[in-house]
Amino acid sequence: MTAPILELKHLTRHFGGIRAVDDVSLQLFPGEIVGLIGPNGAGKTTLVNLISGFLQASSGQVIFNGEDITRVKPQRIARKGIARTFQIVQPFAQMTVLENVMAAAMFAGGSGLKESRERAIAHLEFTHLADMKDRPASELALANRKRLELAKSLAMNPRILMLDEVNAGLNTSEIEDALTMIRRIADTGISIVVIEHLMRVVASLAQRVVVLHRGAILSQGSTQDVFADQNVIEAYLGTRFAQKASAQSMG
């Protein structure tokens, strides 16, 4: 059996008396796409911040590729192979699109200027931004800013990519383009965690779904099983969505 690339063991983070992440244990396997869903304030972004080192755990462990990285600083975690995007996209506005991605490639280490430029252009071609490479990042529309964020993350040579609301604010066509890119990334063996509020995106993309509620795992499993879980319906999805999803799955 394939070993997990990431393992969370009883991971907990509290702020005063509030447990933002409450005893979370789960595994992520190579090339797997996992949807992380739940109500606002459920602890999704906090969990990603714990994995990527932006927050320190109150207790528990984060194991990446067999190594305990629970207390490792975020820049070292990024260089080890865990990349993430952010809900609010903030490129280096006065730098060009190409320079943004080159900066990420050089931060990852092991690349000179020439190699970083070549890698950056390859990632811009993948994300359909190559023809905009010399434009200031500040001029990009939202969809292209999100593509730039993805290109920067890929330039880090990740083994795990965590996407936080990558489809928020996009139209249907832009979402379909994003989903195609995400699937192609997973096909290369990169593991992907998608934080998402659009359930149609989760249903079409995720091989497994984890539901957080009040910081704890409420349910996890296949999309079909999770969407049919009465606890998830009551806490998050609502009866109308559950009935619609059931009807779609039946025919």
Secondary structure by P-SEA (a helix, b strand, c coil): cccccbbbcbbbbbcccccccccccccccccbbbbbbbcccccaaaaaaaaaccccccbbbbbccccccccccaaaaaaaccccccccccccccccaaaaaaaaaaaaccccaaaaaaaaaaaaaaaccccccccccccccaaaaaaaaaaaaaaacccbbbbccccccccaaaaaaaaaaaaaaaaacbbbbbbcccaaaaaacccbbbbbccccccccccaaaaaacaaaaaacccaaaaaaaaaaaac
